[in-house]
Amino acid sequence: MPECLRGRLVGISLDDDELVAVDDNGWIYTMDNASQDPLVWNWTSAWGAPLWSGPGRQLPGDRPNGWALSVSSPWDNQTFTDVAGRIHFVGLAKMTMIPTLTGDGSRITYADPWLPNDDSYEIGGPLGGRFQAESLSAAGSTTFVMNKHGDMYTRTFDFDSSGSDSIFFRYSWDDQSGKPSAPNLVAETLDRSTAAIQLPAPDWVHQPKIPGDVTSAISVHSLGPGPNRRELRVEGLRGAESGFWHKDLVGGDWEFTPTGAALLGMPVENSPTDRSTDTLSPTAPWHLSTTLPARNGAIDGQTLIDIGFPYSVVDPRLLDAIGQHAQPSGYRLDVDHFDPVATTRTAAVTAPDGTVFPVVLHTADGLRMSPRSSGLDADPRHLVGAIEIPSDAYADRASNPALDAFVQDWMRGKHIAAITLSATDHDLVIR
């Protein structure tokens, strides 16, 4: 270990070819080439923007069972899947992050070595970000959480795969069916005839309950190249015998492997029934409303995508600042309890004649160049996203003239429309 870390080590986490060590003040140290000969091990305390050269980072939280290193590389994991199950390739710079439980366990703040050193980037948690987890583990861009009643959720998520990094990745809110998968990331980025990463990001998956005693010690293990090749493990007992319960990330049943080892975690009250909603955090306090812009302007969210511009760096307020104002459309969007780190939530559109109909509002974080606070405040927070008409309403839109007009006039005839957003704690700007 480096001299500055000797005698101060309090935790480690290992994934792919990287190892993270944390000292007694929560400072992060990273060692590359962990799977290679010790001669090529490379320690650094640098972390954060720009390009992993920032001045260093402390863990966002302090729970012993609440953080882990997650790495996906083009050499080990190689690929991931989007919400439609289509395979895409990991970039040469890898996907590295440290997700950490913060606050009451409902917030999953992640530190990314390429992003600003702040607590603003989060993985929106299960149940709309209200599920209160006690334990967290991660590997290969798969995050695994468990609450105090033994209820478990998993999610495949990374900044790069979720729609936020339009500089190095290509995304689309439209259905990519009928387009071939690209043979590599470069081809996917440049060849627009191939399928883009389809958004929104995949949601949380509720894992089945374990039929036995468990503790708070959980982990995710990468099993080799390819998406979804992960094993979930939970320390526990079968009868009086200690060991761990394990199952594949997708499908399968929980099985038990005895070890006879002393238990490391704290006992968990593993109820046989689902108690995920027994302990929910409060809903987000922000209620936002805005007039939707007319879609006849020179620039909007879909235009930026169509021209291949890295739209996740363009705050719509910047468009206003350079004179690219948008006229009001006559439609209004209202969204209650807006949590900026949630991927999907319900909202409502009010038509010019007063008709109100429900829509789905998807979002992903924008690419920020400087630190900001978590949540929403007076400082505008840039996001990208889409407005979607629920499938049943879209199919039956002919029976609702106001909705049908909205689809034709504002949605351009489609069921989903890409937008770019800028939110504060009191207003919302959309293009």
Buried (B, 14 or more C-beta within 10 A) or exposed (E): EEEEBEEBEEBEBBBBBBBBBBBEEBBBBBBBBBEEEEEEEEBBBBBBBEEBEBEEBBBBBEBEBBBBBBBBBBEBBBBBBBBEEBBBBBBEBBBBBBBBBBBEBBBBBBBBBBBBBBBBBBBBBBBBBBBBBBBBBBBBBBBBBBBBBBBBBBBBBBBBBBBBBBEBBBBBBBEBEEBEBBEEBEBBBEBEEBBBBBBBBBBBBBBEBBEBBBBBBBBBBBBEEBBBBBBBBBBBBBEEEBBBBBBBBEEEEBEBEEEEEEBEBBEBEBEEEEBBEEBBBEEBEBEBBBBBBBBEBEBBBBBBBEEEEEBBBBBBEBBBEEEBEBEEBBBBBBBBBBBBBBBBBEBBBBBEEEBEBEBBBBBBBBBBEEBBEBBBEEEBBBBBBBBBBBEEBBEEBEEBEBBBBBBEBBBEEBBBBBBBBBBBBEEBBBB
